[in-house]
Amino acid sequence: MDFPRLPSRDTSGQKVVLPDDLDGEQTLLLISFDRRQQSLVGSWRGFAEELSETYDHFEYYELMVLGGRSGMMPSFGGGGGMSPGAARNKRHDNALMARVDKTALQRRLGLLGEGNIYALLIEDGTVVRQAAGVITPKTADALEDLLQEWREANSDWLDATASPEQTGDNALDS
């Protein structure tokens, strides 16, 4: 399923349009619907940071979805950034906020309500896998396997900057 275009803001108040502005060929998006769910999101954070250091093609973001019917962005105060309270609680630069109709977003992504957090793996704007709740060893292993498989499948393309002498052949020449 395609991830919908979703206007959001980063912690400095800069506009970010999901999924277009996300870094990484594979991107993990951790979605929460209530500030009290941050400990659940935190269960993913250390592992996601480790993966982003291991896999150059991978990034992750935490998206806090706030309710609102209009789809307009929340007022973040005079400077355009998050409120001082939210800024104090910010743990990293990958935090994003969006004010949208929560129910409509959940329906569009096939999420089962806002009582849980969701981890979505996105490639080229498409949700390719999703999980709900805290990270488990099984989910962590499955995510790392997907990242490894992607890296192996794309390694020939990633090495395209090497000269033909380094690769031993030039299969694209005719």
Buried (B, 14 or more C-beta within 10 A) or exposed (E): EEBEEBBBBBBEBEEBEBBEBBEBBBBBBBBBBBEEBBEBBBBBBEBBEEBBEEBEBBBBBBBBBBBBEEEEBBEBEEEEBBEEEBBEEBEEEBBBBBBBBBEEBBEBBEBEEBEBBBBBBBBEBEBEBBBBBBBEEEBBEBBBEBBEEBBEEEEEEEEEEEEEEEEEEEEEEE
